[in-house]
Amino acid sequence: MRSIRDISRQAIAAGYLTIEAENQLRHLLQLTQYSLEDLNTFMRLQQDAMEGRIKQESREQRDRSQNHRYRSYAQYNALRQQYCTTPSHC
């Protein structure tokens, strides 16, 4: 398995963190011993992500899911208002 440092560096270079890499990092951080260099590189990745220099696949998926849900709810409300002339019909 790759090191925390390698995974973090690859994401920093690409400007993108995949779900697979995120899961690998989580696993390595929980179950392995890591060096100060690993930790520093991971912290840089986290900082870059917080400042928007790294995009995260997991956040993109979450955002798409939420946007779909909000759009569906807005459509539901619009139809409900259009067809519900009295409260008893709704």
N, C-alpha and C positions, 0 to 999 in steps of 0.2 A: 504494500500500500504506500502511496505517496506521502510525503511529509506535509505538515501544516504549512510550512514555508513554501513548498513547491505549489501547492494548490492556491495559496494566497497570491503568490507572485503571478501565476498564470491568470488569475481573475483580474488582478491589477493591470497587467499588460493588455488584456483583452477589453477591459472596461466593462466586464460582464461576469456575473456569478451565476452559474447554473444551479438548478435544484440538486443535481447529483453532487456537485462540488460542495454545496452548502451542507448536505447530509454527511459527506465524507469529513468535512471540518468538524461538524458537531460530534461525530463518532470519535475522531482523533482527540478532540479536546476533552472528552469525557473519559476515554478509556486508555489513553497513552500518556507517557511522560514526554514532555516537549521542552525544547531549549528556549533560552531567552530570545534567540534570533527568531525562532518559530513564533513566539508570542508577539514580538515587536512587529513582524511582518503581518500577522493576523490583525493586530491593532491598527496598522496602517490601512488594511483592507476595510475594516469596520469604519474608520474615519472617512475614507474615500466614499464609502457607500452612504454614510450619513450626509455627506456634503454633495451628493449627487454625481460624483465622478464615476461611480460603479453602479450599473443597473443590475437588479436582481430579478431573475426569472420568477422566483416565488412571488414577489410583489406584483410583477406584471400580471401573473395569473390571477392573483387575488383581486387586483384592480379591475380586470376584465369581468370577473365573476360579479363583483359588486355593481359595476356599471350596468351589466345585464339585468340584475335584480332590480335596481332603481328604475331602469327604463321600463321593465315589465310592470312594476308597481304604478308608475306614472300612467302607463297605458290603461291599466286596470281602473284607476281612479277616473281617467277621462271618459272611458266607456260607462262607468257606473254613473257619473254625473249626467251623461247624455241620455241614458235609458231609464234612470230612476227618477220618475216624475214625482213620486210620493214615497215617504219612508216605508210604507207597507209593500211596495214593489221591490225593495232591495233586500 
